[in-house]
């Protein structure tokens, strides 16, 4: 087995372990057993449980377990085509991209939240990832013309609003705790962001939003 194959096998095992047990409950020994490799082999391939968590998140977001960089962020931004016919359409496309990332990143988001509560290094990583997520929204919303934003709303205000609404926290509340499907969650994010950001945006109420 090549080193690359070993890393991929261990990463898949770690994803399953984190999904079942969270960061605190997951053990390197059990991850190695799931991957059918020796513990020293796991450490040689990845170095630590924390590095595995970072790899799980990087793989989910970028398809590359090596980590994040400006090129990865640019690829995400490029998924939202420009120019959009109008602000509401732009938000709809952006929310479709966010929904895709949320589905892929749900295990990583939940694991990071749990790990951040007990491990300072994981908490620092999580804060860094949150700031990278905010920067991605800043770059995305820079594509909107000034007159597409609600009157009085600054670019920084729009960025913070999108960062808060389309976030791991709302995903946890609605999808994980309330059991919303992703179609319903995407519709809520889209209509909420449209109403909050777009001039004269009429936010369509998500079906069943009062349930």
Secondary structure, 3 states (H helix, E strand, C coil): CCHHHHHHHHHHHHHHHHHHHHHHHCCHHHHHHHHCCCHHHHHHHHCCHHHHHHHHHHHHHHCCCCCCCHHHHHHHHHCCCCCCCCHHHHHHHHHHHHHHHHHHHHHHHHHHHHHHCCCHHHHHHHHHHHHHHHHHHHHHHCCCCHHHECCCCCHHHHHHHHHHHCCHHHHHHHHHHCCCCHHHHHHHHHHHHHHHHECCCCCCCCCCCCC
